[in-house]
Amino acid sequence: MKLHDEIIAIGDRAVAAARELLLLSARRKNAILQSMADQIEARRPVLKEANRKDVEEAKSTGLSAAMIDRLLLTDGRIDSIVRGIRSIVGLKDPIGARISRWIRPNGLEIIKRRVPIGVIAIIYESRPNVTADTAVLCLKTSNAVILRGGKEAMNSNAAIADALVAGGKKHGLPDDAIQLIRTTDREAVRELVQMEGRVDLVIPRGGETLIRAVTEHARVPVIKHYKGVCHVYVDESADQEVAIKIAENAKCQRPAVCNAIEKLIVHEKIAEEFLPKMAARFRELGVELRGDEASRQIVPWIKEATEDDWYTEYLDLILAIKIVPSVKAAVDHINKYGSKHSDAIISEDETAQKLFVQEVDSAAVYVNASTRFTDGGEFGMGAEIGISTDKIHARGPMGLEELTTYKYVIHGRGQIRE
């Protein structure tokens, strides 16, 4: 079968599955989810062996250590997948929920209800846990899902998808409700995002190149989970020990994820005191620092930052540093160079905090906390489908409600429009 015909067939099956999913009760979906979690646990050795093959291949092709970290399925990360699935069981099913209701003067009752989007295509790179997170969120919201992961995680993604389907079928998961495209042919992505009438929404998760390619070719709506050029701004009023702790966590805990910071902005009034301490700590942790002229005057061993550095998502132990004269200058820098993902201010000044929160145009804005909390689980949403940097429909961590749309249900008693 030609690739075009194969993708069309996948889309047709997903449309049929989406209709069946509409008939599943919340109780049935929760039973399916529990069984999925059980199968992930039961197939742990299979998942780890599949992941071992992917990691070995990634190392042989020279993938960076940070990217290999994104790919790795440790016992702890498998535990996290299982916990994530079970946590979704405990969340309220949004499908069918009444958003609002009103009665018109003519007696018509109008009800606005949550409904599934339909068929969602997820296109992603590297992190195999995305296979589970996205599939189970779509199942909970009665959406059929078509998954297309990166070639570097193909074995891991297939093992996870197979476990989910096997567990789900024990409790009535419709055929083809979860489908994984198993070809590494890049043309499959183009075919998938052009399936008008078969795919209702595309969500790309990955690097800038992937997202631009998807949006360029798509003929169906796209919610972009764009790059995470995240910032920490250390204000003149900051508790410097708190600032060091937060900046270290935001950069170094997991540098290859989208909510890790890529830039550190420091107020000029504390730069000479704060920056040497912060730079020394980053040096101990193996972070390569690149800075503007002012920061290099204070810490001479910092490399010179270029204009491109302010736009770049490194996904590695690299950080660019900027010194600014005011909180307003920090905000202007973030709004110009950031990706509208997650940005933080470290400050004890309520006026500075308020200005930063009001004027930074990002999906998540933090006061005295690490940007690493931008995550569906950390926000209490259970697993997430991703972090949207768009403004329309969904923004920030996408949980259950963000995977729904709505319809109007109107009840009458024979009314006609005059």
Order of alpha helices (4+ residues) and beta strands (2+ residues): alpha-alpha-alpha-alpha-alpha-beta-beta-beta-alpha-beta-alpha-beta-alpha-beta-alpha-beta-alpha-beta-alpha-beta-alpha-beta-alpha-beta-alpha-beta-alpha-beta-beta-beta-beta
